[in-house]
Amino acid sequence: HTRKSYIEYLNELRISYVCNQLIQTSDPVSDIVFRSGFQNLSNFNRKFKETMKLTPQAYRRKFAETR
């Protein structure tokens, strides 16, 4: 139904969780990443940037400015 593979869909859910946590908490990015289910930080950074067009730190800064 989504025309995505299981892994693509799962990664989108995980990245969505990370985005939410980056905005709502001040926890270190690595802690959030591992809680989300990613096992590898470099793989996460690559997937996050592909999806959000920003690094996790830049994403956090962007939303910290609007608060």
C-alpha positions as CSV (number, residue, x, y, z in Angstrom):
1,H,0.0,0.0,0.0
2,T,2.8,2.4,0.7
3,R,4.9,1.4,-2.3
4,K,7.9,1.3,0.0
5,S,9.9,-1.6,1.3
6,Y,9.6,-2.7,4.9
7,I,13.0,-1.2,5.7
8,E,12.2,2.1,4.0
9,Y,9.0,2.4,5.9
10,L,10.7,1.4,9.2
11,N,13.5,4.0,8.7
12,E,10.9,6.7,8.1
13,L,9.2,5.8,11.4
14,R,12.5,5.8,13.2
15,I,13.5,9.2,11.7
16,S,10.2,10.6,12.6
17,Y,10.7,9.5,16.2
18,V,14.2,11.1,16.2
19,C,12.9,14.4,14.8
20,N,10.3,14.5,17.6
21,Q,12.9,13.8,20.2
22,L,15.4,16.3,18.8
23,I,12.8,19.0,19.2
24,Q,11.3,18.0,22.6
25,T,14.5,16.9,24.5
26,S,18.1,18.0,24.9
27,D,19.3,14.4,25.0
28,P,22.4,13.7,23.0
29,V,21.8,12.7,19.4
30,S,23.5,9.4,19.8
31,D,21.2,8.4,22.7
32,I,18.1,9.3,20.7
33,V,19.4,7.4,17.6
34,F,20.1,4.2,19.5
35,R,16.7,4.4,21.3
36,S,15.0,4.7,17.9
37,G,16.4,1.4,16.8
38,F,19.2,2.4,14.5
39,Q,22.3,0.2,15.3
40,N,24.9,2.3,13.5
41,L,25.3,6.1,13.9
42,S,26.9,6.7,10.5
43,N,24.1,4.8,8.7
44,F,21.6,6.9,10.7
45,N,23.3,10.2,9.7
46,R,23.3,9.2,6.0
47,K,19.6,8.2,6.1
48,F,18.6,11.3,8.2
49,K,20.3,13.7,5.8
50,E,18.7,11.9,2.7
51,T,15.3,12.3,4.3
52,M,15.4,15.6,6.1
53,K,18.0,17.4,3.9
54,L,19.7,18.5,7.2
55,T,22.0,17.0,9.8
56,P,20.4,16.1,13.1
57,Q,22.2,19.0,14.8
58,A,21.1,21.5,12.2
59,Y,17.6,20.2,12.5
60,R,17.7,20.7,16.3
61,R,19.1,24.2,15.9
62,K,16.5,25.1,13.3
63,F,13.6,24.2,15.6
64,A,15.3,25.7,18.7
65,E,15.3,29.1,17.0
66,T,11.6,29.0,16.4
67,R,10.7,28.2,20.0
